Amino acid sequence: MKRICRALLLVAGVVCVQHCDLLSDEPQAGYRSSSKMIVATTSAADFSAGNVGTFSLVDSIAASDLLSISSDNSVKIYNGAVYILERWGKDNIIKFNSGAISSGTVVKQEHIGDAVNLHDIAFVSSTKAYVTQYDAEELAVYNPSTGAKSTAAISLSAFAPAGSSTPNMDQTAVYRDNVYVGLQKLSNDLMTVIGSGSIAVVNFEKDSVEGEILLGADNPQGMYLFGSTLYVACTGAYGARDGGIVSVDLQSETANGTQVDEVVLGGDVSDVLIVSDTLGFALVADSSLVNKLVPFNPGDKTVGQPVEQADAPACLAFDGEHLYIASRSLTNPGIVILDPATGSKISGPHDVGLPPNSLGIYQQ
């Protein structure tokens, strides 16, 4: 699963800065009624509050307001556990050993660092993961089993652009023995590109930095691994239509150029998900900063019309059959389930409390 969730979030025509305090709520009935569910971190429309909700894919029971968290958030699922990332302003990872989310089921809440602005986590084994720190020079090392941060760290300062001390590490992908880290290289206000978009290559067996893949497009955000090909949504300069979706062959670690550009997509691309050799989806913000879901063909590089059933999408998830949309609609937010082949709505929006911001598919 991938999401659009960073210090600046473009959604429903509004540019918002996400921040909030962590509180605690008790769960409501039905919050663990299924062995397969969508776990959603949520944020208020004005990003004044964040929370967690779930939607059962077995009995269609939705639950909301399970745990108050930072409004800048995301969720990751690994090895039967749920990890909630509190990002800008909090920098915590909260671990649960099941899909039962409440203040009473927290296994570990780990503070990764002060003002590091953690963004993503790459799991490489049951005892090791890397955490990207957007406002720091180093990848943090984290133990998923214990939920604790390691004293070790891996510096990516060599990739920081001139005039900056950080490379703005964002999303990650894991392939074979390497973790691939997208580097945005933006100015301090996060609006101006000051360095070429690239991907740092980190060997997790040796904890060593192996090199850098230049993308030929700037400001990489969402990344999706499909087979041995990594698809990267490069936003470029905001509003400039100079980015697009770049493919990277991870066997040769070579970027293959922009497959679909922002002119054809119709706006700033910020995330990508690939369903098959002939079907993918991009999250695109149009000139009014309204997010749209745009289908495209990775094979012949053709682009379809925006999916009408996906209103203000902020995040995508795919379980091999259905496409799940985190809709931040101002009038009817929730989780929307689509048939990816036709773009038709199967059900939803399913109310999970505040508008969903990030989705994870949990299956026990």
MARTIRO-524408 format. One record per residue (C-alpha): x, z, y; residue number from 0; chain. Coordinates in steps of 0.05 Angstrom, whole numbers, plus 5000, padded with zeros to 4 digits. Layout:
MARTIRO-524408
<pt xx="X" zz="Z" yy="Y" k="NUM" c="A"/>
...
end
This chain:
MARTIRO-524408
<pt xx="5000" zz="5000" yy="5000" k="0" c="A"/>
<pt xx="5018" zz="4985" yy="5069" k="1" c="A"/>
<pt xx="4993" zz="5013" yy="5139" k="2" c="A"/>
<pt xx="4995" zz="5003" yy="5215" k="3" c="A"/>
<pt xx="5014" zz="5072" yy="5238" k="4" c="A"/>
<pt xx="5071" zz="5085" yy="5285" k="5" c="A"/>
<pt xx="5082" zz="5116" yy="5353" k="6" c="A"/>
<pt xx="5043" zz="5059" yy="5383" k="7" c="A"/>
<pt xx="4981" zz="5038" yy="5346" k="8" c="A"/>
<pt xx="4943" zz="4975" yy="5366" k="9" c="A"/>
<pt xx="4871" zz="4984" yy="5343" k="10" c="A"/>
<pt xx="4802" zz="4966" yy="5369" k="11" c="A"/>
<pt xx="4831" zz="4942" yy="5434" k="12" c="A"/>
<pt xx="4867" zz="5006" yy="5453" k="13" c="A"/>
<pt xx="4940" zz="5025" yy="5456" k="14" c="A"/>
<pt xx="4946" zz="5097" yy="5434" k="15" c="A"/>
<pt xx="5000" zz="5149" yy="5426" k="16" c="A"/>
<pt xx="4987" zz="5193" yy="5366" k="17" c="A"/>
<pt xx="5000" zz="5269" yy="5367" k="18" c="A"/>
<pt xx="4963" zz="5332" yy="5347" k="19" c="A"/>
<pt xx="4973" zz="5402" yy="5318" k="20" c="A"/>
<pt xx="4968" zz="5421" yy="5245" k="21" c="A"/>
<pt xx="4910" zz="5466" yy="5226" k="22" c="A"/>
<pt xx="4878" zz="5484" yy="5160" k="23" c="A"/>
<pt xx="4808" zz="5470" yy="5133" k="24" c="A"/>
<pt xx="4774" zz="5487" yy="5068" k="25" c="A"/>
<pt xx="4753" zz="5430" yy="5021" k="26" c="A"/>
<pt xx="4681" zz="5410" yy="5011" k="27" c="A"/>
<pt xx="4645" zz="5400" yy="4945" k="28" c="A"/>
<pt xx="4662" zz="5337" yy="4906" k="29" c="A"/>
<pt xx="4732" zz="5329" yy="4935" k="30" c="A"/>
<pt xx="4763" zz="5321" yy="4865" k="31" c="A"/>
<pt xx="4707" zz="5289" yy="4827" k="32" c="A"/>
<pt xx="4746" zz="5229" yy="4802" k="33" c="A"/>
<pt xx="4809" zz="5211" yy="4764" k="34" c="A"/>
<pt xx="4815" zz="5150" yy="4809" k="35" c="A"/>
<pt xx="4805" zz="5155" yy="4883" k="36" c="A"/>
<pt xx="4827" zz="5132" yy="4951" k="37" c="A"/>
<pt xx="4862" zz="5185" yy="4991" k="38" c="A"/>
<pt xx="4857" zz="5171" yy="5066" k="39" c="A"/>
<pt xx="4892" zz="5203" yy="5123" k="40" c="A"/>
<pt xx="4849" zz="5197" yy="5185" k="41" c="A"/>
<pt xx="4855" zz="5200" yy="5260" k="42" c="A"/>
<pt xx="4804" zz="5208" yy="5316" k="43" c="A"/>
<pt xx="4789" zz="5147" yy="5358" k="44" c="A"/>
<pt xx="4829" zz="5178" yy="5415" k="45" c="A"/>
<pt xx="4882" zz="5206" yy="5368" k="46" c="A"/>
<pt xx="4867" zz="5277" yy="5389" k="47" c="A"/>
<pt xx="4861" zz="5301" yy="5316" k="48" c="A"/>
<pt xx="4878" zz="5282" yy="5245" k="49" c="A"/>
<pt xx="4850" zz="5299" yy="5177" k="50" c="A"/>
<pt xx="4846" zz="5278" yy="5104" k="51" c="A"/>
<pt xx="4788" zz="5249" yy="5065" k="52" c="A"/>
<pt xx="4777" zz="5220" yy="4996" k="53" c="A"/>
<pt xx="4732" zz="5169" yy="4963" k="54" c="A"/>
<pt xx="4720" zz="5169" yy="4888" k="55" c="A"/>
<pt xx="4723" zz="5101" yy="4855" k="56" c="A"/>
<pt xx="4688" zz="5128" yy="4794" k="57" c="A"/>
<pt xx="4626" zz="5161" yy="4822" k="58" c="A"/>
<pt xx="4629" zz="5137" yy="4895" k="59" c="A"/>
<pt xx="4631" zz="5208" yy="4924" k="60" c="A"/>
<pt xx="4664" zz="5213" yy="4992" k="61" c="A"/>
<pt xx="4694" zz="5277" yy="5020" k="62" c="A"/>
<pt xx="4719" zz="5290" yy="5090" k="63" c="A"/>
<pt xx="4754" zz="5343" yy="5132" k="64" c="A"/>
<pt xx="4796" zz="5368" yy="5074" k="65" c="A"/>
<pt xx="4858" zz="5387" yy="5114" k="66" c="A"/>
<pt xx="4872" zz="5382" yy="5188" k="67" c="A"/>
<pt xx="4939" zz="5347" yy="5201" k="68" c="A"/>
<pt xx="4976" zz="5310" yy="5256" k="69" c="A"/>
<pt xx="4940" zz="5249" yy="5282" k="70" c="A"/>
<pt xx="5002" zz="5206" yy="5271" k="71" c="A"/>
<pt xx="5001" zz="5205" yy="5195" k="72" c="A"/>
<pt xx="5005" zz="5166" yy="5131" k="73" c="A"/>
<pt xx="4996" zz="5179" yy="5056" k="74" c="A"/>
<pt xx="5039" zz="5161" yy="4996" k="75" c="A"/>
<pt xx="5024" zz="5168" yy="4922" k="76" c="A"/>
<pt xx="5080" zz="5176" yy="4871" k="77" c="A"/>
<pt xx="5083" zz="5201" yy="4799" k="78" c="A"/>
<pt xx="5015" zz="5236" yy="4801" k="79" c="A"/>
<pt xx="5028" zz="5271" yy="4867" k="80" c="A"/>
<pt xx="5002" zz="5260" yy="4937" k="81" c="A"/>
<pt xx="5050" zz="5263" yy="4997" k="82" c="A"/>
<pt xx="5022" zz="5266" yy="5067" k="83" c="A"/>
<pt xx="5070" zz="5248" yy="5123" k="84" c="A"/>
<pt xx="5060" zz="5280" yy="5190" k="85" c="A"/>
<pt xx="5100" zz="5236" yy="5236" k="86" c="A"/>
<pt xx="5115" zz="5237" yy="5311" k="87" c="A"/>
<pt xx="5115" zz="5307" yy="5339" k="88" c="A"/>
<pt xx="5111" zz="5343" yy="5271" k="89" c="A"/>
<pt xx="5159" zz="5310" yy="5221" k="90" c="A"/>
<pt xx="5131" zz="5344" yy="5160" k="91" c="A"/>
<pt xx="5119" zz="5321" yy="5088" k="92" c="A"/>
<pt xx="5062" zz="5358" yy="5053" k="93" c="A"/>
<pt xx="5060" zz="5353" yy="4977" k="94" c="A"/>
<pt xx="5001" zz="5361" yy="4930" k="95" c="A"/>
<pt xx="5008" zz="5357" yy="4854" k="96" c="A"/>
<pt xx="4939" zz="5324" yy="4847" k="97" c="A"/>
<pt xx="4884" zz="5290" yy="4886" k="98" c="A"/>
<pt xx="4854" zz="5359" yy="4902" k="99" c="A"/>
<pt xx="4869" zz="5364" yy="4976" k="100" c="A"/>
<pt xx="4859" zz="5429" yy="5013" k="101" c="A"/>
<pt xx="4900" zz="5482" yy="5049" k="102" c="A"/>
<pt xx="4900" zz="5521" yy="4983" k="103" c="A"/>
<pt xx="4929" zz="5465" yy="4941" k="104" c="A"/>
<pt xx="4990" zz="5451" yy="4983" k="105" c="A"/>
<pt xx="5051" zz="5455" yy="4938" k="106" c="A"/>
<pt xx="5103" zz="5448" yy="4993" k="107" c="A"/>
<pt xx="5105" zz="5432" yy="5067" k="108" c="A"/>
<pt xx="5175" zz="5410" yy="5086" k="109" c="A"/>
<pt xx="5200" zz="5400" yy="5157" k="110" c="A"/>
<pt xx="5247" zz="5340" yy="5156" k="111" c="A"/>
<pt xx="5277" zz="5350" yy="5225" k="112" c="A"/>
<pt xx="5264" zz="5362" yy="5298" k="113" c="A"/>
<pt xx="5241" zz="5301" yy="5337" k="114" c="A"/>
<pt xx="5265" zz="5253" yy="5283" k="115" c="A"/>
<pt xx="5198" zz="5216" yy="5280" k="116" c="A"/>
<pt xx="5195" zz="5205" yy="5205" k="117" c="A"/>
<pt xx="5161" zz="5139" yy="5187" k="118" c="A"/>
<pt xx="5163" zz="5123" yy="5113" k="119" c="A"/>
<pt xx="5187" zz="5149" yy="5045" k="120" c="A"/>
<pt xx="5219" zz="5109" yy="4990" k="121" c="A"/>
<pt xx="5214" zz="5141" yy="4921" k="122" c="A"/>
<pt xx="5271" zz="5121" yy="4874" k="123" c="A"/>
<pt xx="5263" zz="5174" yy="4820" k="124" c="A"/>
<pt xx="5226" zz="5239" yy="4805" k="125" c="A"/>
<pt xx="5280" zz="5278" yy="4840" k="126" c="A"/>
<pt xx="5302" zz="5231" yy="4896" k="127" c="A"/>
<pt xx="5271" zz="5194" yy="4955" k="128" c="A"/>
<pt xx="5294" zz="5169" yy="5022" k="129" c="A"/>
<pt xx="5256" zz="5185" yy="5087" k="130" c="A"/>
<pt xx="5264" zz="5139" yy="5147" k="131" c="A"/>
<pt xx="5274" zz="5174" yy="5213" k="132" c="A"/>
<pt xx="5254" zz="5128" yy="5270" k="133" c="A"/>
<pt xx="5288" zz="5167" yy="5325" k="134" c="A"/>
<pt xx="5350" zz="5187" yy="5286" k="135" c="A"/>
<pt xx="5412" zz="5153" yy="5258" k="136" c="A"/>
<pt xx="5405" zz="5176" yy="5186" k="137" c="A"/>
<pt xx="5362" zz="5167" yy="5125" k="138" c="A"/>
<pt xx="5341" zz="5235" yy="5101" k="139" c="A"/>
<pt xx="5343" zz="5250" yy="5027" k="140" c="A"/>
<pt xx="5283" zz="5286" yy="4996" k="141" c="A"/>
<pt xx="5268" zz="5314" yy="4927" k="142" c="A"/>
<pt xx="5197" zz="5294" yy="4905" k="143" c="A"/>
<pt xx="5197" zz="5345" yy="4849" k="144" c="A"/>
<pt xx="5211" zz="5406" yy="4893" k="145" c="A"/>
<pt xx="5184" zz="5377" yy="4958" k="146" c="A"/>
<pt xx="5248" zz="5398" yy="4993" k="147" c="A"/>
<pt xx="5296" zz="5361" yy="5038" k="148" c="A"/>
<pt xx="5368" zz="5353" yy="5014" k="149" c="A"/>
<pt xx="5429" zz="5369" yy="5056" k="150" c="A"/>
<pt xx="5453" zz="5299" yy="5042" k="151" c="A"/>
<pt xx="5438" zz="5241" yy="5089" k="152" c="A"/>
<pt xx="5458" zz="5167" yy="5097" k="153" c="A"/>
<pt xx="5478" zz="5141" yy="5165" k="154" c="A"/>
<pt xx="5451" zz="5074" yy="5189" k="155" c="A"/>
<pt xx="5483" zz="5082" yy="5258" k="156" c="A"/>
<pt xx="5527" zz="5020" yy="5246" k="157" c="A"/>
<pt xx="5464" zz="4978" yy="5253" k="158" c="A"/>
<pt xx="5441" zz="5007" yy="5320" k="159" c="A"/>
<pt xx="5439" zz="4953" yy="5374" k="160" c="A"/>
<pt xx="5482" zz="4956" yy="5437" k="161" c="A"/>
<pt xx="5453" zz="5005" yy="5486" k="162" c="A"/>
<pt xx="5418" zz="5047" yy="5433" k="163" c="A"/>
<pt xx="5440" zz="5103" yy="5386" k="164" c="A"/>
<pt xx="5387" zz="5088" yy="5333" k="165" c="A"/>
<pt xx="5367" zz="5025" yy="5294" k="166" c="A"/>
<pt xx="5293" zz="5047" yy="5292" k="167" c="A"/>
<pt xx="5286" zz="5049" yy="5217" k="168" c="A"/>
<pt xx="5213" zz="5040" yy="5196" k="169" c="A"/>
<pt xx="5185" zz="5015" yy="5129" k="170" c="A"/>
<pt xx="5219" zz="5012" yy="5062" k="171" c="A"/>
<pt xx="5217" zz="4975" yy="4995" k="172" c="A"/>
<pt xx="5251" zz="4991" yy="4929" k="173" c="A"/>
<pt xx="5278" zz="4936" yy="4884" k="174" c="A"/>
<pt xx="5326" zz="4947" yy="4825" k="175" c="A"/>
<pt xx="5381" zz="4994" yy="4850" k="176" c="A"/>
<pt xx="5369" zz="4985" yy="4924" k="177" c="A"/>
<pt xx="5325" zz="5011" yy="4979" k="178" c="A"/>
<pt xx="5310" zz="4961" yy="5034" k="179" c="A"/>
<pt xx="5298" zz="4991" yy="5103" k="180" c="A"/>
<pt xx="5267" zz="4952" yy="5160" k="181" c="A"/>
<pt xx="5304" zz="4960" yy="5227" k="182" c="A"/>
<pt xx="5264" zz="4946" yy="5290" k="183" c="A"/>
<pt xx="5319" zz="4956" yy="5343" k="184" c="A"/>
<pt xx="5275" zz="4969" yy="5404" k="185" c="A"/>
<pt xx="5286" zz="4998" yy="5472" k="186" c="A"/>
<pt xx="5271" zz="5071" yy="5486" k="187" c="A"/>
<pt xx="5200" zz="5054" yy="5508" k="188" c="A"/>
<pt xx="5190" zz="5018" yy="5441" k="189" c="A"/>
<pt xx="5164" zz="4956" yy="5476" k="190" c="A"/>
<pt xx="5226" zz="4913" yy="5485" k="191" c="A"/>
<pt xx="5268" zz="4882" yy="5429" k="192" c="A"/>
<pt xx="5342" zz="4894" yy="5443" k="193" c="A"/>
<pt xx="5371" zz="4875" yy="5374" k="194" c="A"/>
<pt xx="5359" zz="4825" yy="5319" k="195" c="A"/>
<pt xx="5309" zz="4846" yy="5267" k="196" c="A"/>
<pt xx="5341" zz="4862" yy="5201" k="197" c="A"/>
<pt xx="5338" zz="4901" yy="5136" k="198" c="A"/>
<pt xx="5391" zz="4952" yy="5115" k="199" c="A"/>
<pt xx="5409" zz="4951" yy="5041" k="200" c="A"/>
<pt xx="5422" zz="5020" yy="5011" k="201" c="A"/>
<pt xx="5444" zz="5029" yy="4939" k="202" c="A"/>
<pt xx="5409" zz="5092" yy="4915" k="203" c="A"/>
<pt xx="5453" zz="5101" yy="4853" k="204" c="A"/>
<pt xx="5515" zz="5108" yy="4897" k="205" c="A"/>
<pt xx="5482" zz="5131" yy="4962" k="206" c="A"/>
<pt xx="5520" zz="5076" yy="4997" k="207" c="A"/>
<pt xx="5502" zz="5026" yy="5051" k="208" c="A"/>
<pt xx="5514" zz="4957" yy="5020" k="209" c="A"/>
<pt xx="5499" zz="4912" yy="5079" k="210" c="A"/>
<pt xx="5447" zz="4882" yy="5126" k="211" c="A"/>
<pt xx="5400" zz="4823" yy="5118" k="212" c="A"/>
<pt xx="5385" zz="4788" yy="5184" k="213" c="A"/>
<pt xx="5313" zz="4764" yy="5185" k="214" c="A"/>
<pt xx="5314" zz="4710" yy="5238" k="215" c="A"/>
<pt xx="5254" zz="4745" yy="5269" k="216" c="A"/>
<pt xx="5249" zz="4810" yy="5307" k="217" c="A"/>
<pt xx="5214" zz="4877" yy="5303" k="218" c="A"/>
<pt xx="5199" zz="4883" yy="5228" k="219" c="A"/>
<pt xx="5140" zz="4927" yy="5213" k="220" c="A"/>
<pt xx="5099" zz="4921" yy="5149" k="221" c="A"/>
<pt xx="5135" zz="4901" yy="5085" k="222" c="A"/>
<pt xx="5106" zz="4883" yy="5017" k="223" c="A"/>
<pt xx="5145" zz="4870" yy="4953" k="224" c="A"/>
<pt xx="5116" zz="4816" yy="4908" k="225" c="A"/>
<pt xx="5159" zz="4802" yy="4847" k="226" c="A"/>
<pt xx="5230" zz="4793" yy="4874" k="227" c="A"/>
<pt xx="5206" zz="4769" yy="4942" k="228" c="A"/>
<pt xx="5199" zz="4817" yy="5000" k="229" c="A"/>
<pt xx="5149" zz="4795" yy="5053" k="230" c="A"/>
<pt xx="5162" zz="4824" yy="5122" k="231" c="A"/>
<pt xx="5113" zz="4824" yy="5181" k="232" c="A"/>
<pt xx="5156" zz="4814" yy="5243" k="233" c="A"/>
<pt xx="5119" zz="4827" yy="5307" k="234" c="A"/>
<pt xx="5174" zz="4804" yy="5355" k="235" c="A"/>
<pt xx="5159" zz="4818" yy="5428" k="236" c="A"/>
<pt xx="5089" zz="4843" yy="5438" k="237" c="A"/>
<pt xx="5042" zz="4788" yy="5462" k="238" c="A"/>
<pt xx="5096" zz="4734" yy="5458" k="239" c="A"/>
<pt xx="5074" zz="4700" yy="5393" k="240" c="A"/>
<pt xx="5147" zz="4696" yy="5372" k="241" c="A"/>
<pt xx="5141" zz="4732" yy="5305" k="242" c="A"/>
<pt xx="5111" zz="4718" yy="5238" k="243" c="A"/>
<pt xx="5116" zz="4733" yy="5164" k="244" c="A"/>
<pt xx="5186" zz="4726" yy="5136" k="245" c="A"/>
<pt xx="5203" zz="4722" yy="5062" k="246" c="A"/>
<pt xx="5267" zz="4751" yy="5033" k="247" c="A"/>
<pt xx="5294" zz="4734" yy="4964" k="248" c="A"/>
<pt xx="5319" zz="4801" yy="4939" k="249" c="A"/>
<pt xx="5357" zz="4771" yy="4882" k="250" c="A"/>
<pt xx="5403" zz="4735" yy="4930" k="251" c="A"/>
<pt xx="5387" zz="4781" yy="4989" k="252" c="A"/>
<pt xx="5374" zz="4721" yy="5033" k="253" c="A"/>
<pt xx="5319" zz="4712" yy="5085" k="254" c="A"/>
<pt xx="5281" zz="4647" yy="5075" k="255" c="A"/>
<pt xx="5256" zz="4641" yy="5146" k="256" c="A"/>
<pt xx="5187" zz="4650" yy="5176" k="257" c="A"/>
<pt xx="5134" zz="4628" yy="5126" k="258" c="A"/>
<pt xx="5074" zz="4635" yy="5174" k="259" c="A"/>
<pt xx="5084" zz="4644" yy="5249" k="260" c="A"/>
<pt xx="5043" zz="4684" yy="5298" k="261" c="A"/>
<pt xx="5018" zz="4622" yy="5334" k="262" c="A"/>
<pt xx="4981" zz="4601" yy="5271" k="263" c="A"/>
<pt xx="4961" zz="4672" yy="5254" k="264" c="A"/>
<pt xx="4931" zz="4681" yy="5323" k="265" c="A"/>
<pt xx="4966" zz="4744" yy="5347" k="266" c="A"/>
<pt xx="5018" zz="4798" yy="5336" k="267" c="A"/>
<pt xx="5027" zz="4809" yy="5261" k="268" c="A"/>
<pt xx="5041" zz="4881" yy="5240" k="269" c="A"/>
<pt xx="5029" zz="4885" yy="5165" k="270" c="A"/>
<pt xx="5025" zz="4841" yy="5103" k="271" c="A"/>
<pt xx="4998" zz="4846" yy="5032" k="272" c="A"/>
<pt xx="5006" zz="4795" yy="4977" k="273" c="A"/>
<pt xx="4953" zz="4788" yy="4923" k="274" c="A"/>
<pt xx="4979" zz="4727" yy="4886" k="275" c="A"/>
<pt xx="5024" zz="4666" yy="4892" k="276" c="A"/>
<pt xx="4969" zz="4633" yy="4932" k="277" c="A"/>
<pt xx="4936" zz="4690" yy="4970" k="278" c="A"/>
<pt xx="4961" zz="4741" yy="5020" k="279" c="A"/>
<pt xx="4933" zz="4779" yy="5079" k="280" c="A"/>
<pt xx="4962" zz="4795" yy="5147" k="281" c="A"/>
<pt xx="4940" zz="4847" yy="5198" k="282" c="A"/>
<pt xx="4940" zz="4812" yy="5265" k="283" c="A"/>
<pt xx="4925" zz="4839" yy="5336" k="284" c="A"/>
<pt xx="4894" zz="4785" yy="5379" k="285" c="A"/>
<pt xx="4902" zz="4777" yy="5455" k="286" c="A"/>
<pt xx="4851" zz="4834" yy="5465" k="287" c="A"/>
<pt xx="4892" zz="4879" yy="5419" k="288" c="A"/>
<pt xx="4836" zz="4878" yy="5367" k="289" c="A"/>
<pt xx="4861" zz="4880" yy="5295" k="290" c="A"/>
<pt xx="4838" zz="4826" yy="5248" k="291" c="A"/>
<pt xx="4850" zz="4811" yy="5174" k="292" c="A"/>
<pt xx="4876" zz="4741" yy="5166" k="293" c="A"/>
<pt xx="4884" zz="4708" yy="5097" k="294" c="A"/>
<pt xx="4941" zz="4659" yy="5083" k="295" c="A"/>
<pt xx="4972" zz="4621" yy="5025" k="296" c="A"/>
<pt xx="5044" zz="4641" yy="5012" k="297" c="A"/>
<pt xx="5053" zz="4577" yy="4972" k="298" c="A"/>
<pt xx="5032" zz="4523" yy="5020" k="299" c="A"/>
<pt xx="5034" zz="4568" yy="5082" k="300" c="A"/>
<pt xx="4964" zz="4551" yy="5104" k="301" c="A"/>
<pt xx="4922" zz="4602" yy="5143" k="302" c="A"/>
<pt xx="4848" zz="4617" yy="5136" k="303" c="A"/>
<pt xx="4797" zz="4646" yy="5183" k="304" c="A"/>
<pt xx="4795" zz="4721" yy="5196" k="305" c="A"/>
<pt xx="4755" zz="4760" yy="5145" k="306" c="A"/>
<pt xx="4689" zz="4778" yy="5179" k="307" c="A"/>
<pt xx="4676" zz="4838" yy="5134" k="308" c="A"/>
<pt xx="4740" zz="4873" yy="5156" k="309" c="A"/>
<pt xx="4723" zz="4905" yy="5223" k="310" c="A"/>
<pt xx="4783" zz="4934" yy="5261" k="311" c="A"/>
<pt xx="4828" zz="4941" yy="5199" k="312" c="A"/>
<pt xx="4886" zz="4990" yy="5205" k="313" c="A"/>
<pt xx="4912" zz="4992" yy="5134" k="314" c="A"/>
<pt xx="4907" zz="4953" yy="5069" k="315" c="A"/>
<pt xx="4912" zz="4975" yy="4996" k="316" c="A"/>
<pt xx="4905" zz="4934" yy="4932" k="317" c="A"/>
<pt xx="4896" zz="4959" yy="4860" k="318" c="A"/>
<pt xx="4902" zz="4892" yy="4825" k="319" c="A"/>
<pt xx="4827" zz="4878" yy="4831" k="320" c="A"/>
<pt xx="4799" zz="4901" yy="4897" k="321" c="A"/>
<pt xx="4824" zz="4902" yy="4968" k="322" c="A"/>
<pt xx="4813" zz="4967" yy="5006" k="323" c="A"/>
<pt xx="4809" zz="4966" yy="5082" k="324" c="A"/>
<pt xx="4817" zz="5026" yy="5129" k="325" c="A"/>
<pt xx="4767" zz="5005" yy="5182" k="326" c="A"/>
<pt xx="4774" zz="5039" yy="5249" k="327" c="A"/>
<pt xx="4710" zz="5008" yy="5276" k="328" c="A"/>
<pt xx="4686" zz="5043" yy="5338" k="329" c="A"/>
<pt xx="4614" zz="5042" yy="5312" k="330" c="A"/>
<pt xx="4620" zz="5048" yy="5236" k="331" c="A"/>
<pt xx="4690" zz="5068" yy="5211" k="332" c="A"/>
<pt xx="4708" zz="5082" yy="5139" k="333" c="A"/>
<pt xx="4736" zz="5051" yy="5075" k="334" c="A"/>
<pt xx="4712" zz="4980" yy="5061" k="335" c="A"/>
<pt xx="4720" zz="4950" yy="4992" k="336" c="A"/>
<pt xx="4728" zz="4874" yy="4989" k="337" c="A"/>
<pt xx="4734" zz="4820" yy="4937" k="338" c="A"/>
<pt xx="4802" zz="4790" yy="4958" k="339" c="A"/>
<pt xx="4786" zz="4722" yy="4928" k="340" c="A"/>
<pt xx="4723" zz="4711" yy="4970" k="341" c="A"/>
<pt xx="4731" zz="4761" yy="5027" k="342" c="A"/>
<pt xx="4661" zz="4786" yy="5012" k="343" c="A"/>
<pt xx="4644" zz="4860" yy="5018" k="344" c="A"/>
<pt xx="4632" zz="4899" yy="4954" k="345" c="A"/>
<pt xx="4614" zz="4964" yy="4988" k="346" c="A"/>
<pt xx="4626" zz="5006" yy="5050" k="347" c="A"/>
<pt xx="4644" zz="5029" yy="5100" k="348" c="A"/>
<pt xx="4650" zz="5094" yy="5062" k="349" c="A"/>
<pt xx="4653" zz="5153" yy="5110" k="350" c="A"/>
<pt xx="4714" zz="5197" yy="5102" k="351" c="A"/>
<pt xx="4705" zz="5235" yy="5167" k="352" c="A"/>
<pt xx="4749" zz="5211" yy="5223" k="353" c="A"/>
<pt xx="4768" zz="5137" yy="5223" k="354" c="A"/>
<pt xx="4818" zz="5123" yy="5166" k="355" c="A"/>
<pt xx="4889" zz="5110" yy="5187" k="356" c="A"/>
<pt xx="4927" zz="5103" yy="5120" k="357" c="A"/>
<pt xx="4905" zz="5094" yy="5048" k="358" c="A"/>
<pt xx="4934" zz="5113" yy="4981" k="359" c="A"/>
<pt xx="4906" zz="5097" yy="4911" k="360" c="A"/>
<pt xx="4909" zz="5159" yy="4868" k="361" c="A"/>
<pt xx="4899" zz="5154" yy="4792" k="362" c="A"/>
<pt xx="4911" zz="5211" yy="4744" k="363" c="A"/>
end
